């Protein structure tokens, strides 16, 4: 039986290769008339950083400040992801019809991707990877390795060419910011 791909999780960290990888997710979506669920994980603050903030501004103020800052960051990341998607398909504005949602999840990136795939009942995960050095025999980034080994569905890894820089945007969208 030929697999039916109807739900694609596209994982991004908004690096310079994001538009390149997004185009692969879009190509699959077109071929299978599937929906793309974009996910970006935001790692939570470490206990050490939270502890330092608590010392200087107090636990309640720190908690409130952290919550407000995270909400601003999530909104900014959502806007950047939307701008990246629009920029990546500037010559084909109908491509946006395949994007079902943009999900910015507060969790380690690998866990955010895996949880999103589970929650939307994804058929495939599409994500990019950079070539790494041969340390411990790995040629993939640690997030890609974790997702590849833990995902309940197939993972389509797109190797981002070394030194890849996307063409300047014609959409007027803001430049993508790497974290």
Phi, psi and omega in degrees: 000134179281130181298142174259120180254110180241340180228118182246126171265120176255116182263133179220146171248011179062030175285179183297337180272001184305312180298323179300312181290320179302322180297329175291317177298319179295320178299316177297317181300319179295314183297324185252004185051051184255167176256145179254129175250106182279136178227139176224123180267137176246112182296136178290162176296146177288155177303325179298312180296318178298319179298318179296316178298319179299321180296316187275328182235002179089153186295314182294315178296320179298316180298314180294315179299314180299315181299312180297318180296317180298319179296318177296317180295316180301316180296318179297317180295318177302317179295320180293320178296316178299316179296320179297316180299315180296319180294321183293336183238031184305327180276359182214073184300340179289347179298334181295340180297341181275346180277113181279315182199159174245121185241112175258114188244129178281096179187167174303140185310316180297319180290324177299317180295312181297319179293320178297315180301318179293313184295326181264000181059052184296153176263337181200152174245133177244126179210158180266162175212146175258151176289131179251173178288172184277024177299131179053026175074009184267137175247008183240159174292158185296324178296315180299319180297314180299314180296314181303319184275343183248349185292139177277357181227166178301148179241124178260106180267127180253116178284122179277123182303142180302131179075012183301132173226126180288157177297148178304143183290136174263359186274347185080004179291150180295156179295144180287134180258129176268139179263000000 
